[in-house]
Amino acid sequence: MTVTQPPSHDARERTPPRIALSLTINAMRYEIEISPSATLLDVIRDQLGLTGTKKGCDMGGCGACTVLVAGRRVVSCLALAASFDDAVVTTIEGVGTADHLHPLQAAFIRHDALQCGYCTSGQILSGIALLSENPGSIAEIREGMSGNLCRCGAHPSIVAAIAEVAGL
Amino acid sequence: MNAHSHARYEALLKVTGQARFEGEIAPAGLLHATLIEAPIACGELVSVDAVEAPTRPGFATLVTHDDSASLKSSAATTLIRETAIHFHGQPVALVAASTLAEAHDAARAVRIATAARPAVTQMDQALGAAIAPEMVGRFPAATRRGDVATALGEAELVIRNRYSTQVNNHHPMEPHVVVCWWEGPKAVVHTSTQAIFATRATIAQAFDMPPRNIRVLARFLGGGFGCKGQLWWPWMFWAMLASRKTGRPVRLELSRAQMFTLVGRRQQTEQDLALGFANGRLTAITHDVVAQTSAHTDYSDSTAVYSRLLYACPNVSTTHRLVRTNEPQPVPMRAPGTAPGTFALESAMDEAAERLGLDPLDLRVKNFADHDQETGRPWSSNSLLSCYRVGAERFGWADRQKRKKRDGRWTIGFGMATTLYPAIRQACRARVRLNGDASLVVQCGTQDMGSGTYTALGQIAADALGIPMAKVTVELGDTWLPDGPFSGGSQVTASIFPAVQSATAQLRAMLASMAASDANGPLGGKTSDDLDFEGELIRSRSSNAAERLSDVLARTAPDGLVAEGESAATDHPKLAATGMGHGAVFVEIGVDSALGEIRVRRVCAAFAAGRILNPLLARSQYVGGLIGGIGMALHEQTLTDRATGCILGKSFADYLIPVHADMPEFDIAMIEEDDPHLPGSVKGIGMLGSAGIQAAIASAVHDAIGKRIRHLPIRIEDCLGPACDTAQR
């Protein structure tokens, strides 16, 4: 096998294009410059360091990156950040804190609705949005949560936690 | 030891997004890496032309096989030292850049030249070249007892079938990731691994450096299920080489598509199974397995091993063979061996029951093995008969034929099967520190994949010393801690238990002696066997006297106390008894009469696996395992394109796994066992749920539509057509 490389390299000082973006995340205002191709997930997780939002597939197939935009669920890995100027975003860090848990977070702990925890942020955010849609039955919760994959198999406890908060 | 459903230790961190997974460590100057993949399934890497890549914005470095020449030769470095290409998508170079997008861009500018050779892209292309491994895991690959040929010849009934199972992929929600850097001669490696100490040892060997100069951390793992082990190491090494070349921290994370090719799979099996019966008793079993392995490394599940010992049978023959294909390497996955093996054996038992006119449950009871017939040893404990009885009662098995067989458009069917998994331990050390304020720190260098190891470690120590969980800190996932077990084979809890018990026993002895030696103290003069630890007190059993732990410590050891415990691995040749966990799984399924869709409606499973430490977390393990089993039974298959050797549909859009809408009702019974042979009567439980249920579902499908389906996954297309009797039943 042969490897051909220049003896030394200087990456050209081409400044990649950047665009300005305003975001409100968890009631905090961010004025940032982003790459035009960045996803909302890239911005939240890598650029702003809010790592509670997870990358599971980067193709909108698993729901681990779910955040709320104006209260609605969005898979942030499929959301082009540049198209979310002035958006109001909620991530898991904005849902509740150790001292002031959201009722659904508390229910997740009570029902042991997690194992590894990697899908948990997305499950909780998706669950909060689903609760605002007033699910009428366990079957509706299951259907409404099916975009959020879990591989450990915590599904029944996740649905039980959401059902409890929904009063079902 | 008391069973107690303490809440999961780290749950608060996980529900608030504060649990920091290793890929989220963000040191200054971090570079992002990506792998360049071979576009052929078999051949040779000829050249890497990287003239243009360094001109791309953000480019930092390229790592190729040339760089791997500095690594020592070992199994873990073969793929990065030798330029042979064994499977489609095998990495041939790594590029690191300032951002991930820039790394992808620079990687696209690297020109790879390969020389292709004809590839074996499916098992059936090379059946004639199958090889026979010596061992399957820790078991001999081929065994024979009695006279199988004669017994089959004389049997009143012979059930002889071929069963096949498809390739599955593990797909933990967190992809493999490493963030690594060098501090002079020392390496710091944050990575999602199920085995920090094995990772450290392999780095030490490859980089020829002392283990003490390597720190591996895996404090939170987003799942593993068997794939976060050795197959990740070569690509992690390349990230470490990139860091060494640049002097900067490097992060490499696999894409979801790479989770199909680079980190292992459950191997495809073709299993020929024959059961012979006389008077309803098994007289002969032959179980011959052919399975896929890669072109570069042989791996075999212990698929037929459990046919040697699950039932009483005097004549048994088992073999395993492997077909090397230019496909990704298999590794253990959730219930390795038992999941595919029980699918064949338990499906055949159901068919035998039908032919013999017996209830499938009665046939199992009748063929119960009262000892391990393969080794001749007794069971260390075995409550399988209780599992059958309790599971059947709770499910309503005896009344199932009275239930209606239709529910709207659904045709209903019932099935049951047995599951089992060996109870074994690894060597382990653990440290327990009791602080002056009677708070506790428990340390062990193992990992928590999500299975509850944080909670188990804390709970064992807290219970032994009578300290509430709220005052316990658990530290794991760091090679600076005492050597702990790798997370696999349902062994962690059983392995840490005796080590933590040993450490807490030492602390109890010290504390008892400190309390008793103070003549003026409330426990002065008491003997240590009179003293008990509960509610943060040391208490006399014989009198009302008690003293607060914190008072004893303030008086005699204000800086606290530390003890280390150690425990040994299972010594297989010297075992007096075979340790095994068991379970019985009962399912109700529905088949859509018009569309052929299969739904699992109800699962009742009774498990017997020693003493359960935490019923809340144990239930979660069992249910999670059963859901994994439903995936294998009805959803999951990884297919290879015959022409190119490329894996087809490398995404969650094409690789189906069970989702919320697929969930049945679960009813879990846990049957407690006292086991005199196992420390604390602790057996592993993680694998039990993921076996047995596949055969139970297949049998239930037969019960519903009258068709025996002997392959997995069972899909809609299997439940449509003239052979499927959905309308009349």
Interface residues (C-beta under 8 A of the other chain):
Chain A: M1 T2 V3 T4 Q5 P6 H9 D10 A11 R12 R14 P16 S35 S37 A38 D42 D46 G49 L50 T51 G52 T53 K54 K55 G56 C57 D58 M59 G61 C62 A64 T91 I92 E93 V95 G96 T97 A98 L101 Q105 F108 I109 R110 D112 L114 Q115 C116 G117 Y118 C119 T120 S121 I124 I141 R142 E143 M145 S146 G147 N148 L149 C150 R151 C152 G153 A154 H155 P156 S157 I158 V159
Chain B: A7 R8 E10 A11 L12 L13 K14 V15 T16 G17 Q18 A19 R20 F21 E24 A26 E44 L45 V46 S47 V48 D49 A50 V51 P54 T55 R56 P57 G58 F59 A60 L62 T64 H65 D66 T83 T99 L100 A101 E102 H170 H171 P172 M173 E174 P175 F220 L221 G222 G223 F225 E253 S255 R256 M449 G450 S451 G452 L616 L617 R619 S620 Q621 V623 G624 G625 L626 I627 G628 S651 F652 A653 I657 P658 V659 H660 A661 M663 F666
